[in-house]
Amino acid sequence: NKEYTIEQLIAYVNTGSYREIYEEVKEADITNPSLALVNKYNYLKEDYVPQDLKDVSIWYSYEGRKLSNTAYEPFINLFNACKDEGLNIVLYAGYRSYKDQNIIFNTYKDDYGERYADENSTRAGHSENQLGLSINIVSYYNASADFSTTNEYAWIKDNAHNYGFILRYPEGKEYITKYEYQPYLFRYVGQEAATVIYNENLTLEEYVAYY
């Protein structure tokens, strides 16, 4: 792995990211859901449903979206902070059940094959959306745009940690997360953890491994 720096190699090994995806998987530790690591190595059971799911008002999201109450108020605070800056976001995906994720994954698989599905989607049980703590957001007035090019993203990427959210799959960390850069997807982890992750340029995988 000569393409990696020493620092990258250390993270690569300590997070277990050198393993093939979906091999040696284990059940995610949900003792503290806000810091639960759900990825291509850690899964949630099919019957896992957050007990504090809350409907998100259409004032803040597309119709029918839900979030864990743990992330709900922080998301509203983030939304309102954006508004104060003259920026406008909308939640287009929050909680997603095991069943719904399975449908999405199998649609990709049937249309494009399993390899493509694994590269562009997530197998059921391995999606963080099942926790109800992830927010997929777009610019309200420019929903079709690449979110990374919007003014909303420019502000949120440097301020989300103040509300307990992290950019879950950052650019340059694909070798750790096993996901392509996703500028529109943020995860609630709590303000303390989010601040450390932001200041030290970590992923959740690295934070869990080191802290």
WOGI-V241460 format. One record per pair of residues at least 6 apart in sequence whose ideal C-beta (glycine too) atoms are under 8 Angstrom apart, sorted by the first residue. I is the first residue (numbers start at 1). J is the second residue. If there is no record, write none. Layout:
((I;J) (I;J))
This chain:
((1;9) (1;12) (4;12) (4;175) (8;175) (11;17) (11;176) (11;206) (11;209) (12;18) (12;175) (12;176) (14;206) (14;209) (14;210) (15;176) (15;203) (15;205) (15;206) (15;208) (15;209) (16;41) (17;175) (17;176) (17;177) (17;178) (17;205) (19;41) (21;40) (21;41) (21;118) (21;178) (22;40) (22;41) (22;118) (22;123) (22;126) (23;41) (24;41) (25;40) (25;41) (25;42) (25;43) (25;126) (26;41) (26;42) (26;43) (27;42) (27;43) (27;44) (27;45) (28;36) (28;37) (28;38) (28;42) (28;43) (28;44) (29;36) (29;37) (29;42) (30;36) (30;44) (30;48) (30;131) (33;50) (33;68) (33;70) (33;131) (33;133) (34;70) (34;133) (34;164) (34;188) (34;189) (34;190) (34;193) (35;189) (35;190) (35;193) (35;204) (35;207) (35;208) (36;131) (37;204) (37;205) (37;208) (38;44) (38;126) (38;127) (38;128) (38;130) (38;131) (39;126) (39;128) (39;177) (39;178) (39;205) (40;122) (40;123) (40;126) (40;178) (42;126) (43;125) (43;126) (44;98) (44;125) (44;126) (44;130) (44;131) (45;125) (46;98) (46;124) (46;125) (47;98) (48;98) (48;130) (49;97) (50;68) (50;95) (50;131) (50;132) (52;68) (52;69) (52;70) (52;132) (53;66) (53;67) (53;68) (53;69) (53;95) (53;132) (54;66) (54;67) (54;68) (54;69) (54;72) (55;64) (55;65) (55;66) (56;65) (56;66) (56;67) (56;72) (56;75) (56;91) (56;94) (60;75) (60;76) (60;79) (60;90) (60;91) (61;90) (61;91) (61;92) (61;94) (62;90) (62;91) (62;92) (65;91) (65;92) (65;93) (65;94) (65;95) (66;94) (66;95) (66;132) (67;75) (67;91) (67;94) (67;95) (67;132) (67;133) (67;135) (68;95) (68;131) (68;132) (68;133) (68;188) (70;132) (70;133) (70;188) (71;132) (71;133) (71;135) (71;164) (71;188) (74;163) (74;164) (74;165) (74;188) (75;91) (75;135) (75;163) (75;165) (75;188) (77;163) (78;89) (78;156) (78;159) (78;160) (78;163) (78;165) (79;89) (81;159) (81;162) (81;163) (82;88) (82;89) (82;152) (82;155) (82;156) (85;155) (87;139) (87;151) (87;152) (87;155) (88;139) (88;140) (88;141) (88;152) (89;137) (89;138) (89;139) (89;140) (89;152) (89;156) (90;137) (90;138) (90;139) (90;140) (90;143) (91;135) (91;136) (91;137) (92;136) (92;137) (92;138) (92;143) (93;129) (93;134) (93;135) (93;136) (94;129) (94;132) (94;134) (94;135) (94;136) (95;129) (95;130) (95;131) (95;132) (96;104) (96;127) (96;129) (96;130) (97;130) (98;124) (98;125) (98;130) (99;124) (101;122) (101;123) (101;124) (101;125) (101;127) (101;129) (101;130) (102;123) (102;124) (104;121) (105;117) (105;121) (105;122) (105;123) (105;124) (106;117) (108;116) (108;117) (108;120) (108;121) (109;116) (109;117) (112;120) (119;180) (120;180) (128;134) (128;168) (128;187) (129;136) (133;187) (133;188) (133;189) (134;168) (134;185) (134;186) (134;187) (134;188) (135;165) (135;185) (135;186) (135;187) (135;188) (136;184) (136;185) (137;147) (137;152) (137;156) (137;184) (137;186) (138;145) (138;147) (138;184) (139;145) (139;147) (139;150) (139;151) (139;152) (139;153) (142;150) (146;183) (147;153) (147;183) (147;184) (148;181) (148;183) (153;183) (153;184) (156;186) (157;167) (157;183) (160;166) (160;167) (160;186) (160;194) (160;198) (161;191) (161;194) (161;195) (161;197) (161;198) (161;199) (162;191) (162;194) (162;195) (163;191) (163;194) (164;188) (164;189) (164;190) (164;191) (164;193) (164;194) (165;186) (165;187) (165;188) (165;189) (165;194) (166;186) (166;187) (166;189) (166;193) (166;194) (166;197) (166;198) (166;204) (167;183) (167;185) (167;186) (168;177) (168;179) (168;182) (168;185) (168;186) (168;187) (168;203) (168;204) (169;177) (169;179) (169;180) (169;181) (169;182) (169;185) (169;203) (170;177) (170;181) (170;201) (170;203) (171;181) (171;183) (172;181) (173;203) (174;180) (174;181) (176;203) (176;205) (176;206) (177;203) (177;205) (187;204) (189;197) (189;204) (189;207) (193;207) (193;211) (196;202) (196;207) (196;211) (197;203) (197;204) (197;206) (197;207) (202;210))
